[in-house]
Amino acid sequence: MLSPGCLPAALLLWSGCARGTPPRAPGVPFDPEALKPGDRVGTLVVDSRDVRLALDSIWVGTVRFRGELTLDGRTMRHPDSDVVAHCFEADSASAAGIPRWAGDQRRPWFCFSNPDAAAGTLGPASEGGTATIVIDEFTIHRGLSDEVNSARFVRAIR
């Protein structure tokens, strides 16, 4: 039997779920089926929701939030070597305030939708530079293949 929030056996490797109860990823969980624009998830408000039921009753799609979040963490390159993107991974304390699609066990990282603005302040995409940043327009992209969440870089806090 699968743990709550895990995918069917055919997708277990992709999802990162293992048999037994997976550790709960940090964040404010929400049910994508019940969510509607104007709902509050943590301190953010749902701006738009485009979700659909896919394979084996798995919800996929995009949910965009409005409102600012302040996050501590580290800069990172996109893990795919052929993708040039400026990304950020929130530490576990900061990630606790980020909306999280129920059952999503991915690490709390995202790429900036405005990479030039992020690079202008944080420097070029690199691994491990620590920073405290403010973001908005946090967007969850959830699919049956690799999807990357995104956010708009607002500013760094010194």
N, CA, C and O of each residue as an XYZ file, in Angstrom:
632
protein
N       0.840     -1.184      0.000
C       0.000      0.000      0.000
C       0.883      1.245      0.000
O       1.905      1.287      0.685
N       0.486      2.255     -0.769
C       1.261      3.473     -0.862
C       0.970      4.398      0.313
O      -0.126      4.396      0.873
N       1.967      5.178      0.666
C       1.799      6.185      1.697
C       0.931      7.311      1.164
O       0.889      7.534     -0.046
N       0.235      8.028      2.045
C      -0.558      9.165      1.579
C       0.325     10.142      0.813
O       1.429     10.467      1.250
N      -0.166     10.606     -0.327
C       0.565     11.578     -1.111
C       1.545     10.977     -2.103
O       2.121     11.713     -2.905
N       1.755      9.669     -2.078
C       2.665      9.042     -3.024
C       1.921      8.689     -4.297
O       0.693      8.605     -4.314
N       2.673      8.487     -5.350
C       2.113      8.178     -6.649
C       2.025      6.670     -6.854
O       2.582      5.910     -6.062
N       1.333      6.224     -7.903
C       1.281      4.799     -8.209
C       2.685      4.233     -8.400
O       3.629      4.970     -8.684
N       2.811      2.929     -8.241
C       4.111      2.257     -8.282
C       4.904      2.604     -9.542
O       6.127      2.728     -9.478
N       4.239      2.762    -10.674
C       4.937      3.063    -11.918
C       5.665      4.399    -11.861
O       6.613      4.622    -12.614
N       5.231      5.283    -10.981
C       5.835      6.613    -10.906
C       6.613      6.838     -9.620
O       7.032      7.966     -9.357
N       6.822      5.806     -8.811
C       7.499      5.977     -7.522
C       8.899      6.559     -7.662
O       9.275      7.447     -6.897
N       9.671      6.077     -8.621
C      11.033      6.586     -8.772
C      11.022      8.058     -9.122
O      11.821      8.827     -8.587
N      10.130      8.463    -10.008
C      10.047      9.860    -10.411
C       9.649     10.737     -9.242
O      10.176     11.840     -9.099
N       8.738     10.282     -8.405
C       8.179     11.132     -7.354
C       9.095     11.293     -6.164
O       8.946     12.249     -5.403
N      10.038     10.388     -5.979
C      10.886     10.445     -4.803
C      10.265      9.730     -3.618
O      10.895      9.656     -2.563
N       9.056      9.200     -3.745
C       8.414      8.467     -2.658
C       9.017      7.072     -2.556
O       9.417      6.483     -3.560
N       9.075      6.574     -1.389
C       9.519      5.209     -1.150
C       8.424      4.497     -0.376
O       7.490      5.137      0.106
N       8.525      3.207     -0.254
C       7.548      2.475      0.540
C       7.616      2.962      1.980
O       8.679      3.358      2.459
N       6.493      2.933      2.658
C       6.442      3.465      4.011
C       6.043      4.924      3.954
O       5.721      5.439      2.883
N       6.059      5.578      5.063
C       5.647      6.978      5.130
C       6.821      7.893      4.802
O       7.834      7.875      5.500
N       6.691      8.692      3.748
C       7.782      9.604      3.420
C       7.824     10.736      4.439
O       6.799     11.078      5.029
N       9.001     11.319      4.650
C       9.048     12.461      5.551
C       8.214     13.588      4.960
O       8.184     13.764      3.742
N       7.549     14.338      5.797
C       6.726     15.445      5.328
C       7.639     16.584      4.895
O       8.464     17.062      5.673
N       7.483     17.011      3.655
C       8.264     18.128      3.151
C       7.759     19.409      3.798
O       6.563     19.530      4.062
N       8.650     20.376      4.060
C       8.210     21.618      4.687
C       7.318     22.418      3.758
O       7.490     22.387      2.539
N       6.372     23.128      4.330
C       5.494     23.985      3.551
C       4.083     23.961      4.084
O       3.761     23.218      5.011
N       3.244     24.788      3.485
C       1.834     24.888      3.854
C       1.046     24.099      2.812
O       0.818     24.592      1.708
N       0.623     22.864      3.155
C      -0.034     22.023      2.149
C      -1.419     22.539      1.776
O      -2.124     23.126      2.596
N      -1.790     22.309      0.523
C      -3.133     22.652      0.050
C      -3.610     21.565     -0.900
O      -2.815     20.837     -1.493
N      -4.922     21.475     -1.027
C      -5.559     20.519     -1.918
C      -5.829     21.226     -3.244
O      -6.666     22.128     -3.284
N      -5.150     20.851     -4.332
C      -5.326     21.563     -5.599
C      -6.744     21.462     -6.155
O      -7.181     22.339     -6.900
N      -7.461     20.405     -5.800
C      -8.832     20.240     -6.296
C      -9.769     21.270     -5.675
O     -10.644     21.800     -6.361
N      -9.600     21.558     -4.391
C     -10.513     22.446     -3.672
C     -10.135     23.921     -3.784
O     -10.959     24.791     -3.505
N      -8.927     24.203     -4.180
C      -8.408     25.569     -4.204
C      -9.096     26.419     -5.254
O      -9.423     25.937     -6.339
N      -9.316     27.693     -4.929
C      -9.872     28.619     -5.919
C      -9.233     29.996     -5.751
O      -8.744     30.322     -4.669
N      -9.230     30.809     -6.815
C      -8.648     32.144     -6.706
C      -9.262     32.915     -5.528
O     -10.467     32.861     -5.283
N      -8.399     33.623     -4.820
C      -8.819     34.372     -3.643
C      -8.592     33.629     -2.343
O      -8.553     34.246     -1.279
N      -8.439     32.296     -2.409
C      -8.147     31.519     -1.197
C      -6.768     31.896     -0.679
O      -5.880     32.276     -1.443
N      -6.607     31.785      0.624
C      -5.319     32.052      1.269
C      -4.655     30.721      1.608
O      -5.287     29.818      2.156
N      -3.364     30.615      1.272
C      -2.541     29.462      1.641
C      -1.341     30.047      2.377
O      -0.456     30.641      1.762
N      -1.316     29.876      3.684
C      -0.307     30.546      4.489
C      -0.538     32.037      4.399
O      -1.647     32.512      4.645
N       0.500     32.784      4.047
C       0.368     34.241      3.937
C       0.091     34.694      2.511
O      -0.088     35.888      2.269
N       0.052     33.765      1.567
C      -0.161     34.117      0.164
C      -1.606     33.885     -0.258
O      -2.339     33.121      0.370
N      -1.999     34.563     -1.335
C      -3.354     34.455     -1.871
C      -3.279     33.832     -3.261
O      -2.407     34.180     -4.057
N      -4.189     32.919     -3.546
C      -4.233     32.274     -4.860
C      -4.653     33.309     -5.897
O      -5.726     33.905     -5.805
N      -3.787     33.508     -6.882
C      -4.062     34.442     -7.964
C      -4.760     33.729     -9.113
O      -5.741     34.229     -9.664
N      -4.243     32.552     -9.470
C      -4.873     31.773    -10.543
C      -4.603     30.289    -10.304
O      -3.646     29.897     -9.637
N      -5.492     29.490    -10.880
C      -5.417     28.035    -10.721
C      -5.815     27.408    -12.039
O      -6.895     27.681    -12.563
N      -4.943     26.567    -12.577
C      -5.233     25.834    -13.801
C      -4.800     24.394    -13.555
O      -3.671     24.017    -13.871
N      -5.700     23.588    -12.989
C      -5.373     22.208    -12.647
C      -6.365     21.265    -13.309
O      -7.501     21.634    -13.607
N      -5.908     20.043    -13.529
C      -6.763     19.019    -14.134
C      -6.370     17.662    -13.582
O      -5.263     17.468    -13.080
N      -7.285     16.747    -13.685
C      -7.056     15.380    -13.241
C      -6.360     14.627    -14.365
O      -6.821     14.623    -15.507
N      -5.246     13.993    -14.027
C      -4.477     13.263    -15.033
C      -4.451     11.786    -14.667
O      -5.359     11.280    -14.007
N      -3.434     11.127    -15.092
C      -3.222      9.701    -14.883
C      -3.514      9.264    -13.456
O      -3.027      9.873    -12.503
N      -4.306      8.213    -13.309
C      -4.581      7.611    -12.003
C      -5.001      8.604    -10.931
O      -4.562      8.505     -9.785
N      -5.843      9.555    -11.291
C      -6.391     10.520    -10.338
C      -5.329     11.418     -9.707
O      -5.453     11.797     -8.542
N      -4.304     11.754    -10.453
C      -3.271     12.666     -9.986
C      -3.580     14.055    -10.541
O      -3.790     14.219    -11.742
N      -3.605     15.050     -9.656
C      -3.850     16.421    -10.073
C      -2.552     17.038    -10.575
O      -1.519     16.951     -9.911
N      -2.605     17.658    -11.740
C      -1.462     18.345    -12.325
C      -1.910     19.742    -12.750
O      -3.105     20.011    -12.873
N      -0.954     20.611    -12.970
C      -1.282     21.946    -13.437
C      -0.428     23.008    -12.777
O       0.692     22.755    -12.332
N      -0.993     24.209    -12.727
C      -0.277     25.375    -12.233
C      -1.154     26.154    -11.264
O      -2.342     26.366    -11.507
N      -0.542     26.577    -10.157
C      -1.209     27.471     -9.211
C      -0.263     28.638     -8.966
O       0.894     28.450     -8.589
N      -0.770     29.842     -9.187
C       0.032     31.058     -8.997
C      -0.500     31.824     -7.793
O      -1.708     31.959     -7.604
N       0.432     32.321     -6.984
C       0.084     33.044     -5.761
C       0.537     34.494     -5.864
O       1.484     34.804     -6.587
N      -0.138     35.379     -5.143
C       0.321     36.759     -5.031
C       0.624     37.045     -3.561
O       0.035     36.459     -2.653
N       1.544     37.947     -3.369
C       2.000     38.283     -2.027
C       3.482     37.996     -1.926
O       4.015     37.140     -2.633
N       4.137     38.719     -1.042
C       5.580     38.559     -0.895
C       5.925     37.545      0.183
O       5.226     37.412      1.188
N       7.015     36.837     -0.049
C       7.605     35.916      0.922
C       9.072     36.287      1.096
O       9.766     36.574      0.120
N       9.531     36.281      2.317
C      10.946     36.468      2.606
C      11.529     35.098      2.910
O      11.026     34.376      3.771
N      12.592     34.746      2.201
C      13.180     33.414      2.324
C      14.682     33.488      2.565
O      15.384     34.308      1.972
N      15.153     32.629      3.433
C      16.581     32.402      3.603
C      16.920     31.135      2.843
O      16.115     30.206      2.777
N      18.100     31.101      2.277
C      18.505     29.895      1.567
C      19.764     30.121      0.777
O      20.632     30.911      1.149
N      19.843     29.393     -0.344
C      21.063     29.454     -1.143
C      20.725     29.516     -2.624
O      19.716     28.975     -3.078
N      21.588     30.183     -3.356
C      21.436     30.217     -4.798
C      21.889     28.874     -5.362
O      22.666     28.150     -4.739
N      21.400     28.568     -6.523
C      21.786     27.316     -7.158
C      21.591     27.417     -8.657
O      20.782     28.207     -9.143
N      22.339     26.611     -9.376
C      22.117     26.463    -10.810
C      21.000     25.447    -10.996
O      20.746     24.619    -10.121
N      20.347     25.518    -12.124
C      19.369     24.487    -12.461
C      20.115     23.161    -12.518
O      21.209     23.107    -13.079
N      19.554     22.079    -11.950
C      20.282     20.803    -11.922
C      20.541     20.181    -13.293
O      21.448     19.359    -13.424
N      19.776     20.548    -14.307
C      20.037     20.030    -15.652
C      21.145     20.868    -16.288
O      21.007     22.084    -16.420
N      22.220     20.233    -16.672
C      23.392     20.955    -17.172
C      23.114     21.757    -18.439
O      23.818     22.726    -18.724
N      22.091     21.362    -19.205
C      21.798     22.074    -20.446
C      20.812     23.233    -20.251
O      20.443     23.892    -21.222
N      20.384     23.488    -19.012
C      19.444     24.572    -18.728
C      20.191     25.686    -18.004
O      20.819     25.462    -16.969
N      20.113     26.883    -18.564
C      20.723     28.039    -17.917
C      19.599     28.783    -17.199
O      18.739     29.394    -17.832
N      19.620     28.721    -15.864
C      18.582     29.375    -15.079
C      19.152     29.762    -13.727
O      20.017     29.075    -13.184
N      18.663     30.860    -13.196
C      19.072     31.335    -11.881
C      18.013     30.831    -10.904
O      16.842     31.198    -11.009
N      18.427     29.982     -9.946
C      17.473     29.328     -9.054
C      17.845     29.569     -7.590
O      18.916     30.096     -7.286
N      16.946     29.174     -6.695
C      17.127     29.395     -5.269
C      16.457     28.257     -4.517
O      15.366     27.819     -4.881
N      17.123     27.776     -3.457
C      16.528     26.756     -2.596
C      16.377     27.336     -1.200
O      17.352     27.761     -0.581
N      15.132     27.349     -0.709
C      14.846     27.865      0.634
C      15.318     26.867      1.681
O      15.223     25.656      1.481
N      15.829     27.379      2.804
C      16.180     26.477      3.897
C      14.888     25.954      4.518
O      13.811     26.474      4.231
N      14.984     24.932      5.365
C      13.780     24.280      5.879
C      12.915     25.220      6.709
O      11.689     25.109      6.670
N      13.514     26.140      7.457
C      12.710     27.075      8.256
C      11.903     28.002      7.349
O      10.717     28.224      7.595
N      12.529     28.546      6.306
C      11.815     29.423      5.371
C      10.802     28.643      4.543
O       9.704     29.130      4.271
N      11.174     27.435      4.145
C      10.285     26.616      3.315
C       8.977     26.290      4.028
O       7.975     25.987      3.381
N       8.984     26.350      5.348
C       7.760     26.061      6.117
C       6.625     27.023      5.767
O       5.460     26.696      5.992
N       6.934     28.195      5.225
C       5.905     29.170      4.869
C       5.513     29.169      3.406
O       4.647     29.944      3.000
N       6.132     28.315      2.608
C       5.841     28.259      1.172
C       4.666     27.317      0.922
O       4.642     26.212      1.462
N       3.679     27.739      0.103
C       2.598     26.807     -0.237
C       3.160     25.537     -0.859
O       4.117     25.583     -1.632
N       2.556     24.404     -0.516
C       3.004     23.107     -1.020
C       1.795     22.282     -1.442
O       0.897     22.010     -0.646
N       1.795     21.894     -2.704
C       0.776     21.017     -3.275
C       0.759     19.744     -2.436
O       1.811     19.142     -2.223
N      -0.389     19.327     -1.962
C      -0.492     18.119     -1.133
C       0.167     16.941     -1.849
O      -0.109     16.675     -3.019
N       1.041     16.244     -1.128
C       1.725     15.086     -1.685
C       3.016     15.409     -2.417
O       3.732     14.492     -2.819
N       3.334     16.677     -2.600
C       4.557     17.072     -3.302
C       5.745     16.935     -2.355
O       5.812     17.623     -1.336
N       6.668     16.060     -2.683
C       7.837     15.812     -1.840
C       9.115     16.420     -2.422
O      10.217     16.123     -1.962
N       8.956     17.282     -3.448
C      10.144     17.892     -4.043
C      10.836     18.838     -3.062
O      10.210     19.377     -2.150
N      12.139     19.027     -3.269
C      12.886     20.002     -2.472
C      12.291     21.388     -2.696
O      11.713     21.640     -3.753
N      12.423     22.299     -1.717
C      11.820     23.637     -1.837
C      12.679     24.601     -2.661
O      13.246     25.552     -2.123
N      12.770     24.348     -3.956
C      13.553     25.226     -4.818
C      12.703     25.676     -5.985
O      11.694     25.058     -6.323
N      13.131     26.763     -6.589
C      12.423     27.345     -7.722
C      13.439     28.146     -8.531
O      14.535     28.444     -8.058
N      13.058     28.484     -9.747
C      13.881     29.358    -10.580
C      13.172     30.700    -10.716
O      11.946     30.785    -10.644
N      13.966     31.740    -10.913
C      13.405     33.085    -11.010
C      12.791     33.318    -12.386
O      13.375     32.954    -13.407
N      11.619     33.923    -12.403
C      10.964     34.267    -13.663
C      11.598     35.506    -14.283
O      11.400     35.786    -15.466
N      12.367     36.254    -13.477
C      13.104     37.424    -13.952
C      14.591     37.236    -13.618
O      15.123     37.929    -12.750
N      15.258     36.307    -14.301
C      16.629     35.950    -13.935
C      17.622     37.103    -14.023
O      18.589     37.131    -13.261
N      17.412     38.053    -14.929
C      18.343     39.169    -15.040
C      18.317     40.034    -13.778
O      19.361     40.487    -13.310
N      17.125     40.258    -13.232
C      17.023     41.037    -11.990
C      17.701     40.304    -10.840
O      18.404     40.920    -10.039
N      17.494     38.987    -10.754
C      18.128     38.195     -9.696
C      19.640     38.211     -9.857
O      20.364     38.394     -8.879
N      20.121     38.022    -11.073
C      21.561     38.001    -11.319
C      22.185     39.362    -11.040
O      23.322     39.436    -10.574
N      21.454     40.440    -11.320
C      21.971     41.782    -11.069
C      22.233     42.038     -9.597
O      23.109     42.831     -9.252
N      21.489     41.380     -8.728
C      21.661     41.550     -7.290
C      22.464     40.420     -6.673
O      23.363     40.659     -5.866
N      22.147     39.193     -7.047
C      22.771     38.017     -6.425
C      24.034     37.553     -7.133
O      24.774     36.717     -6.614
N      24.279     38.097     -8.317
C      25.410     37.641     -9.111
C      24.972     36.512    -10.022
O      23.807     36.114    -10.008
N      25.906     35.991    -10.820
C      25.549     34.921    -11.759
C      25.085     33.674    -11.020
O      25.415     33.459     -9.854
N      24.317     32.864    -11.723
C      23.836     31.606    -11.134
C      25.027     30.812    -10.630
O      25.970     30.552    -11.378
N      24.984     30.432     -9.378
C      26.090     29.675     -8.788
C      25.541     28.747     -7.724
O      24.378     28.847     -7.335
N      26.373     27.861     -7.267
C      25.975     26.919     -6.230
C      26.349     27.433     -4.855
O      27.511     27.743     -4.592
N      25.368     27.523     -3.984
C      25.644     27.694     -2.574
C      25.829     29.078     -2.019
O      26.132     29.206     -0.833
N      25.665     30.125     -2.801
C      25.739     31.457     -2.225
C      24.527     31.686     -1.339
O      23.396     31.586     -1.815
N      24.729     31.985     -0.084
C      23.587     32.173      0.814
C      23.032     33.585      0.677
O      23.761     34.533      0.387
N      21.728     33.701      0.893
C      21.071     35.000      0.763
C      19.735     34.970      1.489
O      19.161     33.910      1.739
N      19.260     36.158      1.817
C      17.886     36.363      2.266
C      17.236     37.197      1.175
O      17.704     38.290      0.855
N      16.164     36.681      0.612
C      15.528     37.342     -0.526
C      14.043     37.527     -0.280
O      13.453     36.887      0.591
N      13.451     38.414     -1.064
C      12.003     38.600     -1.087
C      11.543     38.234     -2.488
O      12.121     38.680     -3.480
N      10.493     37.415     -2.562
C       9.917     37.002     -3.844
C       8.425     37.305     -3.848
O       7.819     37.510     -2.796
N       7.852     37.331     -5.020
C       6.394     37.299     -5.162
C       6.078     36.490     -6.416
O       6.978     35.969     -7.076
N       4.796     36.392     -6.734
C       4.336     35.590     -7.869
C       4.873     34.162     -7.811
O       5.250     33.592     -8.835
N       4.907     33.588     -6.608
C       5.334     32.198     -6.474
C       4.350     31.326     -7.238
O       3.138     31.433     -7.048
N       4.870     30.463     -8.103
C       4.031     29.636     -8.960
C       4.472     28.185     -8.872
O       5.642     27.858     -9.077
N       3.522     27.330     -8.566
C       3.787     25.896     -8.522
C       3.416     25.303     -9.867
O       2.301     25.484    -10.356
N       4.359     24.594    -10.457
C       4.156     23.871    -11.712
C       4.255     22.391    -11.358
O       5.318     21.912    -10.964
N       3.156     21.678    -11.497
C       3.116     20.264    -11.096
C       2.657     19.439    -12.286
O       1.600     19.707    -12.857
N       3.444     18.438    -12.664
C       3.094     17.615    -13.809
C       3.529     16.185    -13.612
O       3.935     15.784    -12.521
N       3.440     15.425    -14.673
C       3.837     14.020    -14.631
C       5.282     13.832    -15.061
O       5.772     12.704    -15.121
N       5.958     14.915    -15.354
C       7.385     14.870    -15.667
C       8.042     15.993    -14.871
O       7.399     16.640    -14.044
N       9.304     16.211    -15.125
C      10.010     17.249    -14.380
C       9.356     18.604    -14.605
O       9.159     19.034    -15.741
N       9.032     19.249    -13.536
C       8.452     20.587    -13.564
C       9.227     21.416    -12.552
O       9.671     20.887    -11.533
N       9.396     22.691    -12.811
C      10.141     23.566    -11.920
C       9.238     24.707    -11.479
O       8.638     25.395    -12.306
N       9.147     24.902    -10.168
C       8.396     26.033     -9.639
C       9.142     27.320     -9.976
O      10.336     27.295    -10.275
N       8.425     28.448     -9.926
C       9.052     29.723    -10.257
C       8.575     30.810     -9.304
O       7.564     30.652     -8.619
N       9.304     31.903     -9.269
C       8.933     33.073     -8.471
C       9.622     34.282     -9.067
O      10.651     34.162     -9.731
N       9.044     35.452     -8.822
C       9.658     36.708     -9.287
C      10.551     37.246     -8.175
O      10.101     37.430     -7.044
N      11.811     37.494     -8.500
C      12.749     38.096     -7.565
C      12.345     39.543     -7.342
O      12.158     40.290     -8.303
N      12.208     39.953     -6.067
C      11.859     41.334     -5.745
C      13.101     42.078     -5.264
O      13.452     43.129     -5.799
N      13.764     41.520     -4.246
C      14.964     42.172     -3.715
C      15.690     41.221     -2.779
O      15.130     40.228     -2.316
N      16.942     41.545     -2.513
C      17.714     40.834     -1.498
C      17.733     41.700     -0.241
O      17.702     42.928     -0.319
N      17.784     41.057      0.895
C      17.881     41.768      2.162
C      19.293     41.545      2.687
O      19.734     40.404      2.825
N      19.977     42.593      2.971
C      21.364     42.471      3.437
C      21.404     42.168      4.911
O      22.485     42.030      5.484
